[in-house]
Amino acid sequence: MLQLETTGLPNVFLEDGFEQRETSEGRVLIVHDIPGLFAAIGEAVARKRDLTGAEVRFLRKRLELSQAGLARCLQTSEQTVGLWERGKVGIPGSESMLLRVLYLERMRREPSAWRLAEAADARAPERLVFRQTVEGWRERAVA
């Protein structure tokens, strides 16, 4: 299992779908289907109830928004978004829900907030593990 630090998320691990090769420049990591992997990570993160600062930043970047742009969408200040992303303060439930809905709708994966609201009591695992399948990258259930 490989911890994938390049996402900016310390809790993302890959079971497969990657190779490590020796080159004249040293050891390199090759991850297969990076766009598919980032889409799978984004969906898993957006379905979590409590977002970390790194996860807020990940979703914001996938939405191609600046901190100011996300602040406008959530009707808050750019400084507040920065505080969330640095983990100085937690993102309130309503802003978290709206960010997750905006993300899922933008990625055309989930047009309704009801599924997120219904899953609000479910605790997401701290560790997100992904494996590459014939259908693309999928999150693996972690015990």
N, CA, C and O atoms as a MOPAC input file, in Angstrom:
PM7 MOZYME 1SCF
protein

 N      0.85700 1    -1.17300 1     0.00000 1
 C      0.00000 1     0.00000 1     0.00000 1
 C      0.90300 1     1.23500 1     0.00000 1
 O      1.94900 1     1.26300 1     0.64900 1
 N      0.47800 1     2.23600 1    -0.73100 1
 C      1.29000 1     3.43500 1    -0.91500 1
 C      0.51000 1     4.66600 1    -0.48000 1
 O     -0.61400 1     4.88600 1    -0.93300 1
 N      1.10100 1     5.46500 1     0.39500 1
 C      0.48900 1     6.73900 1     0.76600 1
 C      0.77400 1     7.71700 1    -0.36900 1
 O      1.92500 1     7.90200 1    -0.76400 1
 N     -0.28600 1     8.34500 1    -0.89200 1
 C     -0.15000 1     9.25600 1    -2.02300 1
 C     -0.15100 1    10.68400 1    -1.50400 1
 O     -1.21100 1    11.27300 1    -1.29200 1
 N      1.02300 1    11.23300 1    -1.30000 1
 C      1.16400 1    12.55400 1    -0.69700 1
 C      0.94300 1    13.69000 1    -1.69000 1
 O      0.69000 1    14.82000 1    -1.27500 1
 N      1.03200 1    13.41900 1    -2.98500 1
 C      0.94200 1    14.48300 1    -3.98400 1
 C     -0.44400 1    15.10300 1    -4.09000 1
 O     -0.59800 1    16.13700 1    -4.74000 1
 N     -1.45400 1    14.50300 1    -3.47200 1
 C     -2.79900 1    15.06300 1    -3.50800 1
 C     -2.96500 1    16.20500 1    -2.51400 1
 O     -3.91800 1    16.97900 1    -2.60900 1
 N     -2.03900 1    16.31400 1    -1.55700 1
 C     -2.19100 1    17.27400 1    -0.47100 1
 C     -3.03800 1    16.71900 1     0.66300 1
 O     -3.30500 1    17.40900 1     1.64600 1
 N     -3.45700 1    15.46800 1     0.51900 1
 C     -4.27600 1    14.80800 1     1.53600 1
 C     -3.44900 1    13.71500 1     2.20400 1
 O     -3.03500 1    12.76700 1     1.53700 1
 N     -3.20100 1    13.82800 1     3.50700 1
 C     -2.34900 1    12.84400 1     4.17600 1
 C     -3.01600 1    11.48900 1     4.40100 1
 O     -2.35300 1    10.53500 1     4.80700 1
 N     -4.32400 1    11.39400 1     4.13900 1
 C     -5.04900 1    10.16200 1     4.42800 1
 C     -5.42700 1     9.37300 1     3.17800 1
 O     -6.34700 1     8.55700 1     3.23000 1
 N     -4.74200 1     9.59700 1     2.05300 1
 C     -5.05300 1     8.89400 1     0.80300 1
 C     -3.98100 1     7.84200 1     0.53000 1
 O     -2.78600 1     8.13800 1     0.52000 1
 N     -4.43700 1     6.60400 1     0.30900 1
 C     -3.54600 1     5.47300 1     0.06700 1
 C     -4.00600 1     4.72000 1    -1.17600 1
 O     -5.20200 1     4.64400 1    -1.45700 1
 N     -3.04800 1     4.16400 1    -1.92000 1
 C     -3.34700 1     3.35400 1    -3.09300 1
 C     -2.94900 1     1.91100 1    -2.82600 1
 O     -1.86300 1     1.63200 1    -2.31800 1
 N     -3.85200 1     0.99800 1    -3.18000 1
 C     -3.53700 1    -0.41900 1    -3.08800 1
 C     -2.81400 1    -0.88900 1    -4.34000 1
 O     -1.91300 1    -1.72600 1    -4.27900 1
 N     -3.22000 1    -0.34200 1    -5.46900 1
 C     -2.66400 1    -0.75700 1    -6.74300 1
 C     -2.82800 1     0.40000 1    -7.72700 1
 O     -3.10900 1     1.52700 1    -7.32100 1
 N     -2.65400 1     0.12300 1    -9.01700 1
 C     -2.81900 1     1.16600 1   -10.01300 1
 C     -1.61600 1     2.09200 1   -10.13200 1
 O     -1.73400 1     3.20600 1   -10.64100 1
 N     -0.46400 1     1.63500 1    -9.66600 1
 C      0.74900 1     2.45100 1    -9.75300 1
 C      1.95700 1     1.55100 1    -9.95900 1
 O      1.91200 1     0.35100 1    -9.69100 1
 N      3.02400 1     2.14800 1   -10.43400 1
 C      4.30500 1     1.45200 1   -10.60100 1
 C      5.40400 1     2.33700 1   -10.04100 1
 O      5.30200 1     3.56400 1   -10.05500 1
 N      6.44200 1     1.70400 1    -9.55500 1
 C      7.64000 1     2.43400 1    -9.15200 1
 C      8.77000 1     1.93600 1   -10.04200 1
 O      9.02600 1     0.73500 1   -10.12600 1
 N      9.44400 1     2.87300 1   -10.70700 1
 C     10.51800 1     2.51000 1   -11.62900 1
 C     11.79700 1     3.23400 1   -11.25700 1
 O     11.78600 1     4.36100 1   -10.76200 1
 N     12.89600 1     2.54800 1   -11.51200 1
 C     14.21000 1     3.15400 1   -11.34500 1
 C     14.59700 1     3.81800 1   -12.66600 1
 O     14.50200 1     3.20400 1   -13.72800 1
 N     15.02900 1     5.06600 1   -12.59300 1
 C     15.51700 1     5.77300 1   -13.77100 1
 C     16.89600 1     6.32000 1   -13.45700 1
 O     17.38800 1     6.20300 1   -12.33500 1
 N     17.50500 1     6.91300 1   -14.45800 1
 C     18.81700 1     7.52900 1   -14.22500 1
 C     18.71200 1     8.70300 1   -13.25600 1
 O     19.71000 1     9.10200 1   -12.65500 1
 N     17.52300 1     9.25300 1   -13.10300 1
 C     17.28200 1    10.36800 1   -12.17600 1
 C     16.87600 1     9.88400 1   -10.78400 1
 O     16.70000 1    10.69100 1    -9.87200 1
 N     16.72800 1     8.57000 1   -10.62200 1
 C     16.28500 1     8.01200 1    -9.34900 1
 C     14.96300 1     7.29100 1    -9.50500 1
 O     14.50600 1     7.04000 1   -10.62100 1
 N     14.35900 1     6.96400 1    -8.39300 1
 C     13.08300 1     6.23100 1    -8.39500 1
 C     11.92800 1     7.17700 1    -8.70300 1
 O     11.84400 1     8.26700 1    -8.13700 1
 N     11.02100 1     6.74900 1    -9.61800 1
 C      9.85000 1     7.55600 1    -9.96300 1
 C      8.58900 1     6.73600 1    -9.72000 1
 O      8.58400 1     5.51000 1    -9.82700 1
 N      7.54500 1     7.44400 1    -9.39700 1
 C      6.23800 1     6.83900 1    -9.17800 1
 C      5.36300 1     7.15200 1   -10.38200 1
 O      5.25000 1     8.30900 1   -10.78600 1
 N      4.75200 1     6.14200 1   -10.94900 1
 C      3.83000 1     6.31400 1   -12.06900 1
 C      2.46200 1     5.85100 1   -11.59300 1
 O      2.26700 1     4.67800 1   -11.27800 1
 N      1.51300 1     6.78800 1   -11.54500 1
 C      0.14100 1     6.47200 1   -11.14600 1
 C     -0.69200 1     6.42000 1   -12.41200 1
 O     -0.67100 1     7.34800 1   -13.22200 1
 N     -1.42900 1     5.32600 1   -12.57700 1
 C     -2.26700 1     5.14600 1   -13.75600 1
 C     -3.56500 1     5.94300 1   -13.61100 1
 O     -4.13700 1     6.00300 1   -12.52200 1
 N     -4.02400 1     6.54200 1   -14.68400 1
 C     -5.30800 1     7.26300 1   -14.74500 1
 C     -5.45900 1     8.27500 1   -13.61300 1
 O     -6.36700 1     8.15900 1   -12.79000 1
 N     -4.58600 1     9.24700 1   -13.57400 1
 C     -4.62900 1    10.27800 1   -12.52700 1
 C     -5.95200 1    11.05200 1   -12.53200 1
 O     -6.51000 1    11.28000 1   -11.45800 1
 N     -6.48100 1    11.46800 1   -13.70100 1
 C     -7.78500 1    12.15700 1   -13.65700 1
 C     -8.87900 1    11.30100 1   -13.01500 1
 O     -9.68600 1    11.80900 1   -12.23600 1
 N     -8.90900 1    10.01400 1   -13.33500 1
 C     -9.90200 1     9.12400 1   -12.73200 1
 C     -9.70100 1     8.97300 1   -11.23700 1
 O    -10.66300 1     8.93800 1   -10.47000 1
 N     -8.44100 1     8.88400 1   -10.82900 1
 C     -8.13300 1     8.78500 1    -9.40600 1
 C     -8.58100 1    10.03900 1    -8.66500 1
 O     -9.21800 1     9.94000 1    -7.61700 1
 N     -8.25500 1    11.22200 1    -9.19700 1
 C     -8.65200 1    12.45700 1    -8.53200 1
 C    -10.16800 1    12.59800 1    -8.48400 1
 O    -10.70200 1    13.14200 1    -7.51700 1
 N    -10.87300 1    12.11900 1    -9.50900 1
 C    -12.34400 1    12.14500 1    -9.47800 1
 C    -12.86700 1    11.24200 1    -8.36700 1
 O    -13.80100 1    11.61500 1    -7.65700 1
 N    -12.27400 1    10.05100 1    -8.20800 1
 C    -12.69600 1     9.11900 1    -7.15100 1
 C    -12.40200 1     9.70000 1    -5.77100 1
 O    -13.22200 1     9.58800 1    -4.86000 1
 N    -11.23400 1    10.31800 1    -5.61700 1
 C    -10.88700 1    10.94300 1    -4.34000 1
 C    -11.87600 1    12.06700 1    -4.02900 1
 O    -12.38600 1    12.15800 1    -2.91200 1
 N    -12.14500 1    12.91900 1    -5.01500 1
 C    -13.07000 1    14.03300 1    -4.81500 1
 C    -14.44300 1    13.56900 1    -4.38500 1
 O    -15.04900 1    14.15600 1    -3.48900 1
 N    -14.94100 1    12.51000 1    -5.02200 1
 C    -16.25700 1    11.99900 1    -4.65200 1
 C    -16.24900 1    11.45400 1    -3.23000 1
 O    -17.18000 1    11.70800 1    -2.46500 1
 N    -15.21300 1    10.70900 1    -2.87000 1
 C    -15.13300 1    10.15700 1    -1.51100 1
 C    -15.04700 1    11.27200 1    -0.47600 1
 O    -15.70200 1    11.20800 1     0.56400 1
 N    -14.25000 1    12.28200 1    -0.75600 1
 C    -14.10400 1    13.41200 1     0.17400 1
 C    -15.43300 1    14.15200 1     0.30200 1
 O    -15.84800 1    14.50200 1     1.40600 1
 N    -16.09900 1    14.39000 1    -0.83000 1
 C    -17.35700 1    15.14200 1    -0.80400 1
 C    -18.45600 1    14.40200 1    -0.05800 1
 O    -19.41300 1    15.02900 1     0.39700 1
 N    -18.34600 1    13.11300 1     0.07500 1
 C    -19.36200 1    12.33700 1     0.78600 1
 C    -19.06900 1    12.21400 1     2.28800 1
 O    -19.85600 1    11.62700 1     3.03000 1
 N    -17.94600 1    12.76500 1     2.72700 1
 C    -17.62900 1    12.75700 1     4.15700 1
 C    -18.44700 1    13.82300 1     4.87500 1
 O    -18.80300 1    14.84400 1     4.28700 1
 N    -18.73800 1    13.58400 1     6.12700 1
 C    -19.48400 1    14.56800 1     6.90600 1
 C    -18.58900 1    15.69900 1     7.37900 1
 O    -18.93300 1    16.87000 1     7.21200 1
 N    -17.46300 1    15.37500 1     7.95700 1
 C    -16.56100 1    16.37200 1     8.51300 1
 C    -15.33500 1    16.50400 1     7.61700 1
 O    -14.57800 1    15.54800 1     7.44900 1
 N    -15.14200 1    17.68200 1     7.04400 1
 C    -14.01300 1    17.91500 1     6.14400 1
 C    -12.83700 1    18.50200 1     6.90300 1
 O    -13.00800 1    19.36800 1     7.76000 1
 N    -11.64500 1    18.02600 1     6.58300 1
 C    -10.43600 1    18.63200 1     7.12000 1
 C    -10.08100 1    19.84400 1     6.26200 1
 O    -10.65000 1    20.03800 1     5.18800 1
 N     -9.15500 1    20.64500 1     6.73300 1
 C     -8.70200 1    21.79100 1     5.94800 1
 C     -8.12000 1    21.37600 1     4.61800 1
 O     -8.37900 1    22.01400 1     3.59800 1
 N     -7.32400 1    20.29500 1     4.61600 1
 C     -6.72700 1    19.80700 1     3.37100 1
 C     -7.80700 1    19.34700 1     2.39400 1
 O     -7.66400 1    19.51700 1     1.18300 1
 N     -8.87700 1    18.77000 1     2.91300 1
 C     -9.97100 1    18.31700 1     2.04700 1
 C    -10.74300 1    19.49800 1     1.47600 1
 O    -11.16600 1    19.44700 1     0.32100 1
 N    -10.93700 1    20.56100 1     2.25100 1
 C    -11.56300 1    21.78200 1     1.72800 1
 C    -10.72000 1    22.31500 1     0.57400 1
 O    -11.25600 1    22.65600 1    -0.48000 1
 N     -9.40800 1    22.38800 1     0.76800 1
 C     -8.49600 1    22.87000 1    -0.27500 1
 C     -8.56400 1    21.97400 1    -1.51600 1
 O     -8.60600 1    22.47600 1    -2.63900 1
 N     -8.57600 1    20.65300 1    -1.31700 1
 C     -8.64100 1    19.71300 1    -2.43600 1
 C     -9.90500 1    19.95300 1    -3.26400 1
 O     -9.83200 1    20.05300 1    -4.48900 1
 N    -11.06300 1    20.04600 1    -2.60300 1
 C    -12.32200 1    20.26800 1    -3.32600 1
 C    -12.31000 1    21.62100 1    -4.03200 1
 O    -12.75800 1    21.73200 1    -5.17300 1
 N    -11.80100 1    22.64300 1    -3.35900 1
 C    -11.74500 1    23.98000 1    -3.96900 1
 C    -10.90300 1    23.94900 1    -5.23900 1
 O    -11.30300 1    24.49400 1    -6.26800 1
 N     -9.75100 1    23.31800 1    -5.16700 1
 C     -8.87900 1    23.25900 1    -6.35000 1
 C     -9.50500 1    22.44400 1    -7.47200 1
 O     -9.37200 1    22.80300 1    -8.64200 1
 N    -10.18500 1    21.35600 1    -7.13500 1
 C    -10.87400 1    20.55200 1    -8.16800 1
 C    -11.99800 1    21.36200 1    -8.81600 1
 O    -12.31400 1    21.15700 1    -9.98800 1
 N    -12.59900 1    22.27700 1    -8.05700 1
 C    -13.63000 1    23.16400 1    -8.60900 1
 C    -13.01500 1    24.31800 1    -9.40400 1
 O    -13.72800 1    25.10900 1   -10.02100 1
 N    -11.67800 1    24.40300 1    -9.37900 1
 C    -10.94300 1    25.46700 1   -10.06600 1
 C    -11.35000 1    26.84600 1    -9.56200 1
 O    -11.56100 1    27.77300 1   -10.34500 1
 N    -11.45700 1    26.96400 1    -8.23600 1
 C    -11.81300 1    28.22400 1    -7.60000 1
 C    -10.64600 1    28.71900 1    -6.75600 1
 O     -9.91000 1    27.92700 1    -6.16600 1
 N    -10.48700 1    30.03200 1    -6.70600 1
 C     -9.55500 1    30.63400 1    -5.75500 1
 C    -10.23700 1    30.64700 1    -4.38800 1
 O    -11.42400 1    30.34200 1    -4.27600 1
 N     -9.48300 1    30.99800 1    -3.35900 1
 C    -10.11200 1    31.13900 1    -2.04200 1
 C    -11.20200 1    32.20500 1    -2.09800 1
 O    -12.26000 1    32.04900 1    -1.48900 1
 N    -10.94200 1    33.28300 1    -2.82600 1
 C    -11.94500 1    34.35200 1    -2.95600 1
 C    -13.17700 1    33.84600 1    -3.70500 1
 O    -14.30400 1    34.19000 1    -3.34900 1
 N    -12.96600 1    33.03300 1    -4.73600 1
 C    -14.08600 1    32.48100 1    -5.49500 1
 C    -14.94000 1    31.56100 1    -4.65700 1
 O    -16.16800 1    31.61200 1    -4.72700 1
 N    -14.29600 1    30.71000 1    -3.85600 1
 C    -15.06400 1    29.82300 1    -2.97600 1
 C    -15.78500 1    30.64000 1    -1.92000 1
 O    -16.93300 1    30.35000 1    -1.58100 1
 N    -15.12100 1    31.65500 1    -1.40100 1
 C    -15.75300 1    32.52300 1    -0.40000 1
 C    -17.02900 1    33.14500 1    -0.96200 1
 O    -18.04600 1    33.20900 1    -0.27100 1
 N    -16.97900 1    33.59700 1    -2.20200 1
 C    -18.19000 1    34.17100 1    -2.83500 1
 C    -19.30500 1    33.13300 1    -2.93000 1
 O    -20.46200 1    33.43200 1    -2.63500 1
 N    -18.95900 1    31.91500 1    -3.34100 1
 C    -19.96100 1    30.85600 1    -3.47200 1
 C    -20.62000 1    30.52200 1    -2.13900 1
 O    -21.81900 1    30.25300 1    -2.07500 1
 N    -19.82300 1    30.54400 1    -1.07900 1
 C    -20.32800 1    30.16300 1     0.24500 1
 C    -20.76600 1    31.36700 1     1.07500 1
 O    -21.17000 1    31.22000 1     2.22900 1
 N    -20.68400 1    32.55600 1     0.48300 1
 C    -21.07100 1    33.80400 1     1.13800 1
 C    -20.33800 1    33.98100 1     2.46900 1
 O    -20.94200 1    34.21400 1     3.51500 1
 N    -19.02300 1    33.86400 1     2.38500 1
 C    -18.16300 1    34.08700 1     3.53900 1
 C    -16.95300 1    34.88400 1     3.06300 1
 O    -16.92700 1    35.34100 1     1.92000 1
 N    -15.97100 1    35.05300 1     3.91100 1
 C    -14.80000 1    35.83800 1     3.53000 1
 C    -13.65200 1    34.94000 1     3.05300 1
 O    -13.57300 1    33.76000 1     3.39300 1
 N    -12.78300 1    35.53400 1     2.26700 1
 C    -11.59000 1    34.83100 1     1.80200 1
 C    -10.73000 1    34.40500 1     2.99500 1
 O    -10.15600 1    33.31600 1     2.99200 1
 N    -10.64400 1    35.26000 1     4.01000 1
 C     -9.86300 1    34.92200 1     5.20300 1
 C    -10.42700 1    33.68700 1     5.90000 1
 O     -9.67400 1    32.84800 1     6.39600 1
 N    -11.74900 1    33.58100 1     5.93600 1
 C    -12.37700 1    32.42300 1     6.56900 1
 C    -12.01900 1    31.14600 1     5.82300 1
 O    -11.70100 1    30.13300 1     6.44600 1
 N    -12.06700 1    31.18400 1     4.49900 1
 C    -11.69100 1    30.01100 1     3.70000 1
 C    -10.24200 1    29.63600 1     3.99300 1
 O     -9.92500 1    28.45500 1     4.14000 1
 N     -9.36600 1    30.62600 1     4.07800 1
 C     -7.96500 1    30.37400 1     4.40900 1
 C     -7.80800 1    29.72400 1     5.77300 1
 O     -6.99200 1    28.81900 1     5.94400 1
 N     -8.58200 1    30.18000 1     6.73600 1
 C     -8.53500 1    29.58700 1     8.08000 1
 C     -8.99900 1    28.12700 1     8.05100 1
 O     -8.40300 1    27.27500 1     8.70900 1
 N    -10.05600 1    27.83700 1     7.29400 1
 C    -10.52100 1    26.45900 1     7.15900 1
 C     -9.41500 1    25.59100 1     6.58100 1
 O     -9.10300 1    24.52200 1     7.10400 1
 N     -8.82200 1    26.08000 1     5.47600 1
 C     -7.82400 1    25.28000 1     4.77100 1
 C     -6.57300 1    25.03900 1     5.60800 1
 O     -5.93900 1    23.99100 1     5.48200 1
 N     -6.21800 1    25.97900 1     6.44600 1
 C     -5.05000 1    25.80800 1     7.30900 1
 C     -5.39200 1    25.04300 1     8.59100 1
 O     -4.51200 1    24.79000 1     9.41300 1
 N     -6.65500 1    24.67700 1     8.76300 1
 C     -7.07000 1    23.92300 1     9.93600 1
 C     -7.13000 1    24.75500 1    11.19800 1
 O     -7.14900 1    24.20800 1    12.30100 1
 N     -7.16000 1    26.08900 1    11.05200 1
 C     -7.21500 1    26.96600 1    12.23600 1
 C     -8.60200 1    26.96200 1    12.85900 1
 O     -8.74100 1    27.05800 1    14.07900 1
 N     -9.63300 1    26.85000 1    12.01900 1
 C    -11.01900 1    26.71800 1    12.47700 1
 C    -11.69800 1    25.67700 1    11.59700 1
 O    -11.33300 1    25.49200 1    10.43600 1
 N    -12.69000 1    25.00000 1    12.16700 1
 C    -13.42800 1    24.00500 1    11.40100 1
 C    -14.45000 1    24.66900 1    10.49200 1
 O    -14.94700 1    25.75500 1    10.78900 1
 N    -14.75400 1    24.01900 1     9.39900 1
 C    -15.77900 1    24.53400 1     8.49200 1
 C    -17.14500 1    24.17100 1     9.07800 1
 O    -17.40800 1    22.99800 1     9.34300 1
 N    -18.00500 1    25.15300 1     9.28100 1
 C    -19.32900 1    24.87200 1     9.84800 1
 C    -20.13900 1    23.92000 1     8.96400 1
 O    -19.92300 1    23.83600 1     7.75500 1
 N    -21.05900 1    23.22000 1     9.58400 1
 C    -21.85600 1    22.20900 1     8.88100 1
 C    -22.56000 1    22.70800 1     7.63700 1
 O    -22.56100 1    22.02400 1     6.61400 1
 N    -23.16100 1    23.89100 1     7.70500 1
 C    -23.91300 1    24.38200 1     6.54500 1
 C    -22.98100 1    24.71700 1     5.38100 1
 O    -23.30200 1    24.42300 1     4.23000 1
 N    -21.83900 1    25.32400 1     5.66700 1
 C    -20.88300 1    25.63200 1     4.60200 1
 C    -20.26500 1    24.35300 1     4.05100 1
 O    -20.03100 1    24.24600 1     2.84700 1
 N    -20.00000 1    23.38400 1     4.92100 1
 C    -19.47000 1    22.10300 1     4.48600 1
 C    -20.45500 1    21.41300 1     3.54300 1
 O    -20.07100 1    20.92000 1     2.48300 1
 N    -21.71800 1    21.38500 1     3.93800 1
 C    -22.75300 1    20.74900 1     3.11100 1
 C    -22.83800 1    21.44100 1     1.75200 1
 O    -22.89500 1    20.77500 1     0.71800 1
 N    -22.84800 1    22.76700 1     1.75000 1
 C    -22.95700 1    23.49700 1     0.49300 1
 C    -21.74200 1    23.24500 1    -0.40000 1
 O    -21.89500 1    23.04800 1    -1.60500 1
 N    -20.54800 1    23.25100 1     0.17200 1
 C    -19.34400 1    22.96600 1    -0.61400 1
 C    -19.42500 1    21.57700 1    -1.22500 1
 O    -19.11800 1    21.40100 1    -2.40400 1
 N    -19.82900 1    20.60100 1    -0.44700 1
 C    -19.91200 1    19.22500 1    -0.94700 1
 C    -20.96800 1    19.09600 1    -2.03200 1
 O    -20.74700 1    18.39900 1    -3.02200 1
 N    -22.11400 1    19.75600 1    -1.86800 1
 C    -23.16700 1    19.72900 1    -2.89200 1
 C    -22.67000 1    20.40700 1    -4.17100 1
 O    -22.84700 1    19.87400 1    -5.26700 1
 N    -22.04700 1    21.58100 1    -4.03100 1
 C    -21.51600 1    22.27000 1    -5.20400 1
 C    -20.51600 1    21.38900 1    -5.94200 1
 O    -20.53300 1    21.31200 1    -7.17000 1
 N    -19.65100 1    20.72800 1    -5.18900 1
 C    -18.65700 1    19.85900 1    -5.81000 1
 C    -19.33300 1    18.71800 1    -6.57100 1
 O    -19.04900 1    18.50100 1    -7.74900 1
 N    -20.21700 1    17.99900 1    -5.90300 1
 C    -20.85300 1    16.84700 1    -6.54400 1
 C    -21.69300 1    17.25800 1    -7.74400 1
 O    -21.69500 1    16.56800 1    -8.76400 1
 N    -22.39800 1    18.36200 1    -7.63400 1
 C    -23.18400 1    18.82900 1    -8.77500 1
 C    -22.29100 1    19.25300 1    -9.92400 1
 O    -22.58400 1    18.94900 1   -11.08100 1
 N    -21.20700 1    19.95100 1    -9.62400 1
 C    -20.29200 1    20.41500 1   -10.67600 1
 C    -19.66700 1    19.24000 1   -11.40600 1
 O    -19.45400 1    19.29700 1   -12.61700 1
 N    -19.37700 1    18.18900 1   -10.67900 1
 C    -18.77000 1    17.01400 1   -11.29600 1
 C    -19.82500 1    16.08500 1   -11.90400 1
 O    -19.50000 1    15.01900 1   -12.42800 1
 N    -21.09500 1    16.50600 1   -11.82600 1
 C    -22.23300 1    15.76700 1   -12.38800 1
 C    -22.36000 1    14.35300 1   -11.82500 1
 O    -22.68300 1    13.40200 1   -12.53600 1
 N    -22.10100 1    14.25400 1   -10.55700 1
 C    -22.18000 1    12.94700 1    -9.91300 1
 C    -23.40600 1    12.81500 1    -9.00600 1
 O    -23.96000 1    11.72500 1    -8.85900 1
 N    -23.82100 1    13.91500 1    -8.40800 1
 C    -24.88700 1    13.84400 1    -7.40900 1
 C    -25.69300 1    15.13700 1    -7.44100 1
 O    -25.27400 1    16.13100 1    -6.84800 1
 N    -26.83500 1    15.14800 1    -8.11800 1
 C    -27.59400 1    16.39200 1    -8.22400 1
 C    -28.44300 1    16.74200 1    -7.00600 1
 O    -29.11400 1    17.77400 1    -7.01100 1
 N    -28.43300 1    15.93400 1    -5.99000 1
 C    -29.30800 1    16.19200 1    -4.85200 1
 C    -28.55000 1    16.22300 1    -3.53900 1
 O    -27.63700 1    15.42900 1    -3.31500 1
 N    -28.93700 1    17.14400 1    -2.67900 1
 C    -28.32700 1    17.23100 1    -1.35000 1
 C    -28.92700 1    16.20200 1    -0.39300 1
 O    -28.37200 1    15.96800 1     0.68100 1
 N    -30.04000 1    15.59200 1    -0.76000 1
 C    -30.71300 1    14.68100 1     0.15900 1
 C    -29.85600 1    13.49700 1     0.55900 1
 O    -29.86500 1    13.09700 1     1.72300 1
 N    -29.11700 1    12.92800 1    -0.37900 1
 C    -28.26700 1    11.77600 1    -0.03400 1
 C    -27.17900 1    12.17700 1     0.96100 1
 O    -26.83000 1    11.40700 1     1.85600 1
 N    -26.64700 1    13.39300 1     0.79500 1
 C    -25.63700 1    13.86200 1     1.74900 1
 C    -26.25900 1    14.08800 1     3.11900 1
 O    -25.67100 1    13.73600 1     4.14200 1
 N    -27.45100 1    14.67500 1     3.13400 1
 C    -28.12000 1    14.93900 1     4.40600 1
 C    -28.48200 1    13.63100 1     5.10600 1
 O    -28.35100 1    13.52200 1     6.32500 1
 N    -28.93400 1    12.64400 1     4.34200 1
 C    -29.29600 1    11.35400 1     4.92800 1
 C    -28.07600 1    10.63600 1     5.49000 1
 O    -28.18700 1     9.89700 1     6.46900 1
 N    -26.92500 1    10.84600 1     4.88500 1
 C    -25.70200 1    10.17600 1     5.33500 1
 C    -24.95700 1    10.96800 1     6.40200 1
 O    -23.84800 1    10.59300 1     6.78300 1
 N    -25.54300 1    12.05100 1     6.88600 1
 C    -24.84500 1    12.93300 1     7.82800 1
 C    -24.46800 1    12.23500 1     9.12800 1
 O    -23.51600 1    12.65100 1     9.78800 1
 N    -25.18200 1    11.19700 1     9.50600 1
 C    -24.87400 1    10.50000 1    10.74900 1
 C    -23.78900 1     9.44700 1    10.58200 1
 O    -23.21000 1     8.98600 1    11.56600 1
 N    -23.51400 1     9.07000 1     9.35400 1
 C    -22.50500 1     8.03000 1     9.10800 1
 C    -21.10700 1     8.60800 1     9.29000 1
 O    -20.81100 1     9.69900 1     8.80200 1
 N    -20.27300 1     7.89300 1     9.97400 1
 C    -18.88000 1     8.30300 1    10.17700 1
 C    -18.04300 1     7.76200 1     9.02600 1
 O    -18.04000 1     6.55800 1     8.76700 1
 N    -17.35300 1     8.62900 1     8.35500 1
 C    -16.46100 1     8.20900 1     7.27600 1
 C    -15.15900 1     7.71200 1     7.87700 1
 O    -14.74000 1     8.18500 1     8.93400 1
 N    -14.51900 1     6.76300 1     7.21400 1
 C    -13.23000 1     6.29800 1     7.73300 1
 C    -12.19800 1     7.41200 1     7.65900 1
 O    -12.26100 1     8.27600 1     6.78400 1
 N    -11.24900 1     7.38300 1     8.58200 1
 C    -10.18800 1     8.39000 1     8.58700 1
 C     -9.24300 1     8.19600 1     7.41600 1
 O     -8.63600 1     9.14900 1     6.92800 1
 N     -9.12400 1     6.96200 1     6.97300 1
 C     -8.18500 1     6.61500 1     5.91900 1
 C     -8.95400 1     6.29600 1     4.64500 1
 O     -9.83900 1     5.44000 1     4.66300 1
 N     -8.64000 1     6.95400 1     3.55600 1
 C     -9.29100 1     6.71000 1     2.27800 1
 C     -8.34800 1     5.87500 1     1.42100 1
 O     -7.24400 1     6.31400 1     1.09500 1
 N     -8.78700 1     4.66300 1     1.05400 1
 C     -7.95800 1     3.73900 1     0.28400 1
 C     -8.63200 1     3.50900 1    -1.06100 1
 O     -9.83600 1     3.26300 1    -1.13100 1
 N     -7.84200 1     3.59300 1    -2.12600 1
 C     -8.36600 1     3.46600 1    -3.48000 1
 C     -7.67900 1     2.32200 1    -4.20500 1
 O     -6.50000 1     2.03800 1    -3.99100 1
 N     -8.45700 1     1.67000 1    -5.07500 1
 C     -7.89200 1     0.63300 1    -5.92900 1
 C     -8.40300 1     0.83700 1    -7.34100 1
 O     -9.52000 1     1.31200 1    -7.54700 1
 N     -7.58600 1     0.47800 1    -8.30200 1
 C     -7.96200 1     0.64300 1    -9.69500 1
 C     -8.65100 1    -0.62800 1   -10.16100 1
 O     -8.12500 1    -1.72800 1    -9.99300 1
 N     -9.84400 1    -0.46800 1   -10.75400 1
 C    -10.60800 1    -1.60300 1   -11.26400 1
 C    -10.79100 1    -1.43600 1   -12.76300 1
 O    -10.35900 1    -0.43900 1   -13.34100 1
 N    -11.41900 1    -2.39500 1   -13.37600 1
 C    -11.70000 1    -2.31600 1   -14.81300 1
 C    -12.58800 1    -1.10300 1   -15.11200 1
 O    -12.46000 1    -0.48900 1   -16.17200 1
 N    -13.48200 1    -0.75600 1   -14.18600 1
 C    -14.38100 1     0.38800 1   -14.36100 1
 C    -13.73000 1     1.72600 1   -14.00700 1
 O    -14.33500 1     2.77600 1   -14.22100 1
 N    -12.52100 1     1.70600 1   -13.47400 1
 C    -11.83200 1     2.92800 1   -13.05700 1
 C    -11.50300 1     2.87200 1   -11.57700 1
 O    -11.65000 1     1.82900 1   -10.94000 1
 N    -11.05800 1     3.99300 1   -11.03200 1
 C    -10.66900 1     4.06000 1    -9.62500 1
 C    -11.90300 1     3.99200 1    -8.73400 1
 O    -12.91700 1     4.62700 1    -9.02300 1
 N    -11.81800 1     3.22600 1    -7.65500 1
 C    -12.90800 1     3.07300 1    -6.69500 1
 C    -12.35300 1     3.14700 1    -5.28300 1
 O    -11.23700 1     2.70500 1    -5.01200 1
 N    -13.15000 1     3.70900 1    -4.39600 1
 C    -12.78300 1     3.70400 1    -2.98200 1
 C    -13.03400 1     2.29600 1    -2.44400 1
 O    -14.02900 1     1.66000 1    -2.79100 1
 N    -12.12800 1     1.81800 1    -1.59900 1
 C    -12.28800 1     0.50400 1    -0.97500 1
 C    -12.75000 1     0.72200 1     0.44900 1
 O    -12.23600 1     1.59000 1     1.15500 1
 N    -13.71300 1    -0.06400 1     0.86500 1
 C    -14.18800 1     0.01800 1     2.24900 1
 C    -13.05500 1    -0.35600 1     3.18900 1
 O    -12.37200 1    -1.35800 1     2.98000 1
 N    -12.85600 1     0.44700 1     4.22000 1
 C    -11.79600 1     0.20200 1     5.19300 1
 C    -12.44400 1    -0.12200 1     6.52600 1
 O    -13.32000 1     0.60300 1     6.99600 1
 N    -12.01400 1    -1.19500 1     7.11800 1
 C    -12.58000 1    -1.59900 1     8.41300 1
 C    -11.95900 1    -0.80400 1     9.53700 1
 O    -12.30900 1    -1.00300 1    10.70000 1

